[in-house]
Amino acid sequence: MVASMANSPSDLCLLKPVIADVQGHADNRRLAIDQVGIRGLRHPILVRERAGGEQRTVASIGIFVDLAHDRKGIHMSRCVEILRRHSGALTVAGFVRMLEDAKAYLGASASRIQLSFPFFVVKKAPVSGMEGLMDYQVSIEGEHRGGVTEVRLSVVVPVTSLCPCSKDISDYGAHNQRTHITINAKAGTDLWLEDLIDVAEREASCDLYSVLKRPDEKYVTERAYDNPKFVEDIVRDVAAALKQNRQVLSFVVESENFESIHNHSAYALLRHDGDH
């Protein structure tokens, strides 16, 4: 009877040693660290769509905080816990709250979070109306420091561009190419990924579709021919459209044309720092 009481679960718990909190020790090197945390974490997330739905995708995630000069380390597991604490559908406003929570939960003075993931949009072919999914590579990056939070949305939009020079100097035809328009925008809380995608596709020679029947192919071929643009035209037209959106606080727009008649790309970048 005595032996059984000594080995009871409650008694064994009292005998367990306290596990040391090594990360919580002091550090005397007096060197603060700008960013420490985790990156390359693959994790399923929900993303809120502009129309009100929710989309499941998989993100590559980085979560970082700063570290004071007198602290040895952070509790890395808390970085992963942040994702469980914010498991609802992702929006800009929700991302701001995640940044604020990461700073507080890890006892830091600044936090930084990066998410990169594929985002899908249902598009109807322009003539037949056949539906298909278009995918876009997206990233959301934010920092919370000194009571100020900044969030940036970035999206790579594949489109078609057609060369104005080729069209002008040729008796028939004109060369075209696949183009990537990249928009990186400092975001207001009501900016949507689809807003940026719409601008890029609207200002290209023609947008892309995953499903095209023959009448659709005729349409996109003729649309691109009627709407030729250099890389310089594309970044200027996209920039002019972005300046009309009050939720785009500043931006960088890039256009890279993967040339069909050269073994190199044509490229342009335009930066706008605000003030619309």
N, C-alpha and C positions, 0 to 999 in steps of 0.2 A: 504493500500500500504506500509506504514512504517512497519507494523507488519510482512508482508510477507518478506520484505528485511531482517529483524532481524533474521528470522528463516531460511534463505537460507543456503544450505550446506556449502558454503564457510565461512559464518560467524560462523557456528557451529564448524567448524574445528579449527577456531581461539580460540574458548572458551575451547577446550579440554585440560585437564592438561597434562603435560609431564610425561610419564611413567618412573619411576625411574629405573636405571640400578643397581640393588642391587649387582649382581655378580661383577660389575666393581668397587665396593668400595674397599678401602684399608683394610688390615688386620694387626694388630699390634702384633700378637702372635709370629711372626718371626719363623714359622714352615713351611718349604716347603713340598709339597706333591709329592710323587714319581709318582703316577698314579691316574688320575681322569677322568671319562668319563662315557660311557654307555657300558653295556654288556647284553647278552641274547636277543639282537634284532634279530628277524627273518625277513629276507628280501630276495626277489628274486634277483638272480645275473645271469650274463652271464659268462661262462668260455670258453676261447679259447682252442680248441683241437689241438693236435699236427699235425693232418692231415689238419688243416685249417678251420674246421667247428667251430660252436659255440653251447654250451650246456646250456640250462636253468636248474637251480637248485635253491634250497632255502638254505641259509646259516644262521647259528647263528653267530652273529657278536659282537665283542667288539672293541671299539675305545677309546683310552686313550691318554692323554698328561700329562706332568708334570705341576706343578703350583708353581710359585715363592712364597717366604715366605711373600711378602707384598701384594699379591692379594687374595681377598676373595673367588672367584670362577671362573668357566669357563661358557661359554654359551653352555649348553648341546645341544641345538637344532642344533648347528653347526656340531656336530658329525654326526647327521642324514643327514644334508645337504651335507656332504662330499660324501656320497654314490650317491647322485643325480649328483654331480659334476663329478663323475667318473663312469658313468653308462655303459660304453662300456665293451666289452668282457675282462675278467680278464686274464692278463699275469703277469709274474714276473716283467717285465719292467713297466707295468702299475701299479702294486702294489707299486713299489718304488715311482712312482710319487704321488700316493695317500698318502703315508706316509709323503712325503715332503709337500704336500698341507695341510694335517691335522695340521702339526706343525705350518705352517705359518698362516693358517686361524684362529686357536685358540690362536695365539700369545704366543706359548710355545717354549721351547728350545729343547724338545724331544717329539716324538710321538710313539705310539705302536698300531698296529691293528692286530686283530685275526679274522679269518674266518674259520668256520667248516661246511662241507657240504658233501652230498653224490655225488659221481662222477660215471658216468656210461660209460661202454665200451662195444661195440658190439663184441662178440666173436663167432667164428664158431667152432662147435664141430669138434674134430680132424679127424674123419673118414667120417661121413655123411655130414659134412659141414652145418648142421642146425645152424641158427643164434639165439642168445639170448643175453640178456643184463646181464652183471655182474656189481654189484655195489661195490664201495669201499668207505670207510670213509676217508675223506681227511681234512687236515687243512693247512692253510697258515698263518704264523705269521711273523711279521716284526717289526723292530724298527729303527727309524731315530734319531740319537743323535750325536752331535758334528760334523756334516757334514758327518757322516758315516752311511750308511744304510745296515742292515743285514736282509735277508729274508730266512725263513726256510720253506720247504715243508715237510709235513708228510703224509704218507698214510699207511693204514692198509690193507694188502693183505691176504685174506683167501686162503689157499692151502692145499694140502695133504702131510703128511709125513709118511714114513714107517720105522719101527724100524730095524736097521741093526742087533742088537743082537737077536731079535725075529726071524728074517730070518735065521740067522746063526745057532741057536741052535735047530730049529724046523725041524721035518721031512717033514712037508708040511705047507704052509701058513706062514703068518707073520702079526702081528697086526699093524694097521695103525690108524691115527687120523687126525682130522681137526687141522690145525695150522694157527696161525695168525703171519705173518711177518710184523713188523712195521719198516718203514724206516723214519727217521727224518734227512733231509739233508739241510745243508746250501747251498743255491742255487745261481748259476750264472744266468744271465738274459736269457739264452737260455735253461734252464732245464725245462722239461715238466713232468707233473704227470705221463703220460704214460711211460716215461723212467724208473721211479722208479718201477712202476707196472710190467713192462717187466722183470726187473732184479729179482724181488722177485719170479715171477712165473717160470722163467727159472731155478732158483737155488733150487726150491722145489723138492720133490720126484715126484710130479705131480701137475699141476695147476687145478683149478676148472672151471666148465662150468655150465651154467643155463639150457641148453638143451643137453641131451645125449640119443641117440638111442642105441640099444643093441650092435652094432659094436663099438660105442664110449665107452660104459661101459667096454667092453673087453679091449680096448686100454688103458684106464686110469688105470685099475686094474693092467695090466701087466707092464705098464710104471712105476708105483709106486714100484712094486715088483723088477724091474730091477734097481731102483735108490734109495736104502734105505739111510736115513739120520737121524742122531741124531740132536737135537737142536744145538749142538756145530758145526756140519757140516754145518748147514744152515746159521748160522750167519757168519761163516768164508767164505763160498762160496759167499754169498751176498756181504760181505765186499770186497772181492777180485774183484768182478765185478764192484762195485761202484768206486773203486780206479782207474779204467780205464776210467772213465767219467770225463773229465776236467771241466765240469759244476757242479760237486759235489765237493764243497770246503772242507767240513767236514761232518761227519755223525755219527749217532747212529743207529744201527740195532738191533732189538730184535726179538726173536722167542719164541712163547709160544705154546707148544703142549698140546692140551686138551686130555689127555690120555684116551684111550679106555679100559685099563686094570687096571687103578688106579683111585682113587677119588681125584686126584690132577693133576696139570699141570707140565710138564717139561719146563724149562725156561733158556734162555741165552741172554746176552747183550754184544755187542762189540761196542766200541767207537773209532772213528778215527778223529784226530784233524787236518788233512790236510797233506800237503807236499807229497801227492800221493806216 
